[in-house]
């Protein structure tokens, strides 16, 4: 084992030396080119095109930037910080928000999520205090999971080395019990060499650990899980079992997420607050507050550690229309079809999107209908024409009318 460790250490040292050599050669090459251009005599050329020279240098910088962002990892924590700093130089907050908004539609507070992530990267790049976990409270189907997917896909394409992970907290148990203990939420980061915890971890289903859950002995096991998560979120050294690898979770951004249906269901019970003769009805899409979390059973320390609560809200008709159009566009590419939605699709889908299962239902209904029509057309041996998707008043697909319109 000792011999193997020595071999691994030598291999790492060799890789570091090679990387340092490549970096030095790149810098030397650029410096030589600049020196060569500066030493050109005017007699040798009629004119030096400064714009062309600037364009060349810009292209060279862009190429080096793309190569840097496509790396899987680095050899030191400082290299991670420098690379993130380069990304910040090239990408503004507005640019980042615009890219994520292409995927997560109709949630104004998405900008707050993007800002928190962008600000975290700013702090990482400068080596400043960066432990700012926050919570996304979103009713089912409003874009909570899509936010994670959009962020992960964005960085997979534009900053490959940045670790992004999704953890289902409903499976967490107190340390020492059967199951995954809270420290397991950063197990993937422990496998990311030399990052020292730099990355973003989305903690889904956190709401499941807010409500007290008692053992037969009267112990609130969910409180213990909250304590474990709190320790990780506050920042601490975490070591991989059986190895010397360790990370500092104060370098990690934790994004807690939850639908908090138990709180929303209470609001739907038509509870009222009396103000003289006036009564204010609480609604399903009302903001989840810190006070409500504490009343539900969350620990003071856990709630207090969250830098902010970002609430997602009911989708507007315009947002639903855009989501339908986005899904249709994706399915047209998948099925190689031209798909048209009847006008009543948008009306019916608005109610469905703001129902129990949210906007994820839109894609499922559209996909089910397109697949049925695609199969029917192929079985009939008929060529494809534009498909018209029509729903009846119950939100179900209308078989007869659609078949007539198809053929």
Order of alpha helices (4+ residues) and beta strands (2+ residues): alpha-alpha-alpha-alpha-alpha-beta-alpha-beta-alpha-beta-alpha-beta-beta-beta-alpha-beta-beta-alpha-alpha-beta-alpha-beta-alpha-alpha-beta-alpha
